[in-house]
Amino acid sequence: MKKILFTVLFLSIASMNFSQDLNSAKNLLQNNNLSDAKSLLEKLISNDKNNAEAHFYLGKTLLRMKEYEDASDEFETAIKINWNNADYHFWFAQAMGQDAVNSSIFTKMKLAPRIKDEYMKTVQINPAHVQGRMGLIGFYRMAPGIMGGSMERAYSEAKILIGYDEKLGHYQLATLYIADKNIGKAEEEFKFLENKYGSAKDFSGLYNEYGYFLLNNKRIIEAIQKFKKQVELDPNNPNSYDSLGDGYLAAGNKTEAIAQFKKAVELDPNFTASKKKLKDLTK
C-alpha cells in the first residue's frame, strides 16, 4: 500500500513540475526569450518524448526563430501524438507556408497540397477556427491554380467565415474584391464594416486598408480622412501616422507628411518605413 501511495505521489509531483516548466517555457516564448524557451522545451521533451504540448511550443519557438523545417517537424510530431488538436494542424500549415516562401518552385509544388490539407484539417476539427479559415482563404487566393489556388474557393471560405466572425469575414471579402479589381464590391464591404464596426479600437486596421484602397483609386482627400480616423482609434501605433503621412504626400502636402512621419519615428525610433521617407523628403 505504501509503495502504491509513493508511486502516486511521485507521479503527481513529476506532473506538477512538468506543468510549471511548461508554463515557464510559454512565458519565455511570450517575452521573446527564444533560446531559453528552446532549451527548456528540449529538456522537457528529453524527459517525455510523447508530450504533444511540449513539441507544439517548441515548434512555435523554432518558427519564431525562423527555423521553419525544424518547426514543421515538431508540429508534425505533436499531431502524431494528438491528431485531434486543430491548433497543431494550423501551425503545421503555417510553418510549411513559411518554409515554402523562399523555396524552389519544386519545393513549393511539393508543400502546397500539404499546406492546404492541414488548413482543411484545422477547420474540420474545429469549424469555428478563425485563423484556420483565414489560412485557407489566403492559400486559395495566393496559390497558382496548378497548386490548388482558386479565387472561387477563397470567396466561398470568406462567406463561411462571416458565420463565425462577421467582421473578419467581410474584411476578407473586401481584400478579395480588391485583388479581383472589383472596386464597387470592395467599397460595399468597406462601407458595411465602417457602419457597423467603425468605432472599434481593436479594428483600426480597417481604416488603413480602406485608406489605401481610396488612395490607389486617386480619392486622396477621402483617403486622408480614413487615415485620420485610424490615428484617432490607434494613436500609439506608428503605422497610423505613417499611413496619414502617405496620404498627405499623395496630396502634395510635403510639410504635413514630414510631420506625420516624424510622429511615427518618435513613437518607434526603429520604424523603418517612416525613417526612409523622412530621409528621402529631407534631402
LUMNURO-926423 format. One record per residue (C-alpha): residue in three letters; y, z, x. Coordinates in pm, whole numbers. Layout:
BEGIN
NODE  residuo       Y       Z       X
NODE      ALA       Y       Z       X
...
END
This chain:
BEGIN
NODE  residuo       Y       Z       X
NODE      MET       0       0       0
NODE      LYS     239      91     284
NODE      LYS     162    -240     454
NODE      ILE     249    -434     137
NODE      LEU     575    -243      96
NODE      PHE     664    -304     460
NODE      THR     597    -677     422
NODE      VAL     811    -700     108
NODE      LEU    1090    -506     280
NODE      PHE    1072    -729     590
NODE      LEU    1088   -1048     383
NODE      SER    1379    -909     183
NODE      ILE    1575    -826     499
NODE      ALA    1496   -1167     651
NODE      SER    1615   -1341     336
NODE      MET    1934   -1133     334
NODE      ASN    2004   -1216     699
NODE      PHE    1944   -1586     636
NODE      SER    2186   -1586     342
NODE      GLN    2450   -1407     548
NODE      ASP    2412   -1653     837
NODE      LEU    2421   -1950     599
NODE      ASN    2741   -1819     442
NODE      SER    2886   -1773     791
NODE      ALA    2799   -2135     872
NODE      LYS    2964   -2253     549
NODE      ASN    3282   -2063     640
NODE      LEU    3280   -2213     989
NODE      LEU    3245   -2559     837
NODE      GLN    3524   -2491     588
NODE      ASN    3752   -2380     871
NODE      ASN    3659   -2688    1076
NODE      ASN    3479   -2486    1348
NODE      LEU    3223   -2763    1365
NODE      SER    3048   -2686    1694
NODE      ASP    2989   -2323    1597
NODE      ALA    2870   -2426    1250
NODE      LYS    2629   -2676    1402
NODE      SER    2486   -2421    1647
NODE      LEU    2433   -2159    1377
NODE      LEU    2272   -2406    1136
NODE      GLU    2040   -2541    1406
NODE      LYS    1937   -2181    1480
NODE      LEU    1863   -2121    1112
NODE      ILE    1656   -2439    1091
NODE      SER    1457   -2343    1402
NODE      ASN    1358   -2025    1217
NODE      ASP    1287   -2202     887
NODE      LYS    1244   -2579     901
NODE      ASN    1183   -2600     527
NODE      ASN    1516   -2463     414
NODE      ALA    1681   -2756     239
NODE      GLU    2021   -2589     218
NODE      ALA    2044   -2540     594
NODE      HIS    1958   -2907     654
NODE      PHE    2214   -3008     391
NODE      TYR    2501   -2814     550
NODE      LEU    2401   -2933     895
NODE      GLY    2424   -3286     755
NODE      LYS    2775   -3214     623
NODE      THR    2875   -3070     960
NODE      LEU    2743   -3373    1150
NODE      LEU    2916   -3605     903
NODE      ARG    3246   -3429     977
NODE      MET    3170   -3473    1348
NODE      LYS    3121   -3847    1284
NODE      GLU    2756   -3831    1393
NODE      TYR    2653   -4043    1098
NODE      GLU    2293   -4128    1184
NODE      ASP    2205   -3765    1259
NODE      ALA    2383   -3656     941
NODE      SER    2175   -3907     741
NODE      ASP    1857   -3765     893
NODE      GLU    1950   -3412     786
NODE      PHE    2036   -3516     430
NODE      GLU    1712   -3711     406
NODE      THR    1518   -3406     525
NODE      ALA    1691   -3189     262
NODE      ILE    1589   -3444      -4
NODE      LYS    1224   -3436     109
NODE      ILE    1225   -3059      67
NODE      ASN    1414   -3058    -264
NODE      TRP    1430   -3401    -429
NODE      ASN    1599   -3281    -748
NODE      ASN    1935   -3189    -598
NODE      ALA    2198   -3451    -689
NODE      ASP    2437   -3341    -412
NODE      TYR    2176   -3411    -146
NODE      HIS    2138   -3772    -264
NODE      PHE    2515   -3818    -294
NODE      TRP    2589   -3702      59
NODE      PHE    2298   -3904     197
NODE      ALA    2463   -4212      45
NODE      GLN    2800   -4109     190
NODE      ALA    2657   -4069     541
NODE      MET    2482   -4406     528
NODE      GLY    2803   -4562     399
NODE      GLN    2999   -4428     694
NODE      ASP    2728   -4547     931
NODE      ALA    2750   -4895     777
NODE      VAL    3127   -4927     825
NODE      ASN    3116   -5016    1194
NODE      SER    2764   -5159    1200
NODE      SER    2647   -5517    1235
NODE      ILE    2604   -5736     930
NODE      PHE    2227   -5696     961
NODE      THR    2253   -5316     954
NODE      LYS    2490   -5337     657
NODE      MET    2239   -5553     468
NODE      LYS    1965   -5305     551
NODE      LEU    2164   -5000     443
NODE      ALA    2332   -5143     131
NODE      PRO    2035   -5119    -109
NODE      ARG    1954   -4769      16
NODE      ILE    2314   -4655     -36
NODE      LYS    2318   -4792    -391
NODE      ASP    1978   -4636    -460
NODE      GLU    2095   -4290    -350
NODE      TYR    2408   -4308    -566
NODE      MET    2190   -4411    -860
NODE      LYS    1952   -4120    -797
NODE      THR    2255   -3889    -788
NODE      VAL    2360   -3981   -1142
NODE      GLN    2002   -3999   -1268
NODE      ILE    1950   -3636   -1167
NODE      ASN    2297   -3532   -1286
NODE      PRO    2464   -3786   -1517
NODE      ALA    2787   -3582   -1504
NODE      HIS    2810   -3604   -1122
NODE      VAL    3163   -3745   -1100
NODE      GLN    3153   -3812    -725
NODE      GLY    2826   -4000    -767
NODE      ARG    2976   -4216   -1041
NODE      MET    3277   -4288    -822
NODE      GLY    3048   -4370    -532
NODE      LEU    2869   -4626    -746
NODE      ILE    3199   -4777    -862
NODE      GLY    3316   -4807    -503
NODE      PHE    2987   -4963    -394
NODE      TYR    2983   -5222    -671
NODE      ARG    3348   -5306    -607
NODE      MET    3331   -5338    -228
NODE      ALA    2984   -5474    -154
NODE      PRO    2933   -5852    -149
NODE      GLY    2717   -5990    -427
NODE      ILE    2434   -6062    -182
NODE      MET    2421   -5689    -103
NODE      GLY    2429   -5574    -465
NODE      GLY    2803   -5570    -534
NODE      SER    2921   -5653    -885
NODE      MET    3263   -5610   -1046
NODE      GLU    3095   -5619   -1387
NODE      ARG    2883   -5318   -1296
NODE      ALA    3184   -5145   -1144
NODE      TYR    3368   -5178   -1476
NODE      SER    3062   -5052   -1660
NODE      GLU    3037   -4743   -1439
NODE      ALA    3410   -4671   -1477
NODE      LYS    3374   -4677   -1856
NODE      ILE    3077   -4440   -1833
NODE      LEU    3283   -4213   -1607
NODE      ILE    3552   -4187   -1878
NODE      GLY    3297   -3995   -2088
NODE      TYR    3265   -3731   -1816
NODE      ASP    3616   -3734   -1669
NODE      GLU    3867   -3932   -1874
NODE      LYS    4142   -3907   -1614
NODE      LEU    3937   -4035   -1319
NODE      GLY    3761   -4295   -1532
NODE      HIS    4087   -4460   -1640
NODE      TYR    4222   -4428   -1286
NODE      GLN    3919   -4617   -1154
NODE      LEU    3966   -4882   -1421
NODE      ALA    4328   -4929   -1307
NODE      THR    4220   -4985    -945
NODE      LEU    3952   -5230   -1056
NODE      TYR    4202   -5430   -1261
NODE      ILE    4434   -5439    -960
NODE      ALA    4151   -5572    -743
NODE      ASP    4086   -5835   -1011
NODE      LYS    4460   -5920   -1022
NODE      ASN    4466   -5836   -1392
NODE      ILE    4820   -5694   -1382
NODE      GLY    4859   -5641   -1758
NODE      LYS    4537   -5442   -1795
NODE      ALA    4612   -5236   -1483
NODE      GLU    4951   -5136   -1621
NODE      GLU    4795   -5041   -1955
NODE      GLU    4573   -4794   -1769
NODE      PHE    4865   -4653   -1568
NODE      LYS    5074   -4606   -1881
NODE      PHE    4787   -4432   -2058
NODE      LEU    4741   -4196   -1763
NODE      GLU    5113   -4126   -1730
NODE      ASN    5150   -4049   -2100
NODE      LYS    4852   -3814   -2109
NODE      TYR    4832   -3664   -1760
NODE      GLY    5167   -3747   -1603
NODE      SER    5278   -3385   -1567
NODE      ALA    4961   -3258   -1399
NODE      LYS    5045   -3135   -1050
NODE      ASP    4692   -3199    -928
NODE      PHE    4726   -3565   -1028
NODE      SER    5044   -3656    -839
NODE      GLY    4847   -3932    -665
NODE      LEU    4874   -4128    -990
NODE      TYR    5241   -4192    -913
NODE      ASN    5158   -4302    -560
NODE      GLU    4916   -4566    -686
NODE      TYR    5143   -4661    -977
NODE      GLY    5446   -4685    -747
NODE      TYR    5281   -4920    -501
NODE      PHE    5146   -5125    -790
NODE      LEU    5505   -5175    -908
NODE      LEU    5630   -5232    -555
NODE      ASN    5372   -5505    -498
NODE      ASN    5492   -5669    -818
NODE      LYS    5858   -5666    -699
NODE      ARG    5960   -5400    -952
NODE      ILE    6132   -5192    -688
NODE      ILE    6362   -4971    -899
NODE      GLU    6071   -4869   -1123
NODE      ALA    5857   -4801    -816
NODE      ILE    6120   -4566    -672
NODE      GLN    6121   -4369    -999
NODE      LYS    5743   -4323    -977
NODE      PHE    5766   -4212    -615
NODE      LYS    6037   -3961    -710
NODE      LYS    5801   -3820    -972
NODE      GLN    5535   -3784    -703
NODE      VAL    5779   -3587    -486
NODE      GLU    5864   -3367    -786
NODE      LEU    5498   -3285    -853
NODE      ASP    5389   -3254    -489
NODE      PRO    5692   -3158    -277
NODE      ASN    5486   -3014       8
NODE      ASN    5293   -3333      73
NODE      PRO    5445   -3553     349
NODE      ASN    5289   -3860     191
NODE      SER    5512   -3810    -117
NODE      TYR    5824   -3861      96
NODE      ASP    5665   -4140     298
NODE      SER    5598   -4335     -24
NODE      LEU    5951   -4273    -153
NODE      GLY    6080   -4393     184
NODE      ASP    5882   -4715     140
NODE      GLY    6047   -4762    -197
NODE      TYR    6395   -4723     -57
NODE      LEU    6308   -4951     234
NODE      ALA    6196   -5223     -11
NODE      ALA    6529   -5178    -192
NODE      GLY    6716   -5233     136
NODE      ASN    6843   -4873     146
NODE      LYS    6768   -4802     512
NODE      THR    6969   -4477     526
NODE      GLU    6780   -4316     238
NODE      ALA    6447   -4449     368
NODE      ILE    6509   -4281     706
NODE      ALA    6598   -3955     529
NODE      GLN    6267   -3957     340
NODE      PHE    6060   -4040     647
NODE      LYS    6232   -3753     830
NODE      LYS    6136   -3514     549
NODE      ALA    5774   -3626     583
NODE      VAL    5777   -3558     958
NODE      GLU    5946   -3220     905
NODE      LEU    5655   -3122     682
NODE      ASP    5395   -3262     922
NODE      PRO    5509   -3350    1277
NODE      ASN    5185   -3545    1321
NODE      PHE    5230   -3764    1014
NODE      THR    5177   -4094    1193
NODE      ALA    5290   -4335     922
NODE      SER    5640   -4189     889
NODE      LYS    5676   -4134    1264
NODE      LYS    5608   -4502    1330
NODE      LYS    5851   -4616    1060
NODE      LEU    6122   -4387    1196
NODE      LYS    6070   -4522    1542
NODE      ASP    6097   -4882    1417
NODE      LEU    6404   -4810    1200
NODE      THR    6599   -4620    1463
NODE      LYS    6553   -4866    1748
END
